[in-house]
Amino acid sequence: MGLSERFYAGLPVWGQHAAVSAYGAWWHWVRFGPGYREALAGYRARERWSPERWREWTEARLKSVLATAADTVPHYRDTWSAGEREAARQGRLERLPLLDKEPLRADPGAFLRQDMRVWHPLAFDTSGSTGTPVRTYWTPPEYREALAVREVRSANWAGVSFGEPRATFSGRIVEPDPASSGPFHRFNVVERQVYFSAFHLGPATAPAYVDALRRHRVRWITGYAVSCYLLARHMVERGLGTPDLRAVVTTSEKVTPAMRRVMEAGFGCPVFEEYSTVENIVFASECERGRLHVSPDVSVVEILDADGRPCPSGQPGEVVATSLSRLYQPFVRFRLGDLAAWAREPCPCGRALPVLEGVIGRIEDVLVGPDGREMVRFHGVFVDQPHIREGQVIQEGLDLIRVKVVPAPGFGPDDVRDVESRIRQRLGDVRVEVDVVDDIPRAPSGKFVAVVSRLNRSDPDAFTPSAEDGSA
């Protein structure tokens, strides 16, 4: 736990509310500061472009991005061959190599443009669902671009706005005490935003979450799909009624039809799905006709077969993306580790934005605390762990958590204790066993599974966690 986290944890609840609001004032400027309105106007104007205009714009933007990467970004400049650098200057994306996460994880600074000097760039760690987090760097205008596209093509399509009261499920440690009796949210008064704890949600605590929705007059919820589903399920099972919500916009995990039915019943409003990444290398959002549209002004998205060739519509393949809106730390042909397929037909909504027929994503395992709380996004325990190359959390029983760790240089007893502390901070008084291993096998699909539950919690009509960990 860092200094700021320790300071926050030591505050009384009212002080934590104040700290969240003070932090929210800073983030309000980051999100909605200079250039945000112009970004909104740009995304709205491009939304109804014709396919021909999109093609012309994308080709010109891509050529500029690739040429800049070849000439000013150390990783590409040093690892691409002379022929590949020339292909980049010509905009020939298909002639460039695919980019795995490991080089970015090992040296994120090598992907920063050397011709840009950014004072105090924003730094974010990915959630680490592919093993260990990746650090990304943003300029404030880039972050405003990312929020602007969410406002125009996600929130607005759902009939809501970031200017309205909202609730958020994310990986933040909102309530530091795992044994807390509540409240399980903190309120950012600047943006009228309720931060929910994803680590305290259970049958007994669900009424407190619903009370917060009503008390703060929340109009929409956004964040982890599984957390939203779990809250809705508890609401239905306990007869807690439906709050006055207009929409739920889910992120991070795939929404199954059964999950959608439960959420719509519990919240009494439509559910809209987003497919994106912390790096903002791809952004797809669900329109009013229920189709998932890719935003081509965020990135060029390719779906490739095992031989690296583009997949025809309807055929699943690997998702590879090249950023067009992230220019300070550009990603070229970045392998996201997901499988998806292009739709066979255009969307009846009339927008000429590419449509994904399906994203074959992994619904993250839910871990259960000894008191029945259900928690997601546990791979966040590996954020800011420089001595851990890869990590996997496995729930063997209600009171036993096993952690597999592939160590990096410098790993030692202090790192073991830190992992144990982080697990108990989320789950409470459980046994934690840390196993140091040489490698963590991938699942049969080839994908790394960072969180595994071996509890027998199958439910054929609702959410069934995956049991794959690749080590059976």
Summary of the structure (lengths in Angstrom):
residues: 472
radius of gyration: 21.9
end to end distance: 32.9
largest distance: 65.2
contacts: 1548
relative contact order: 0.12
helix: 33%
strand: 22%
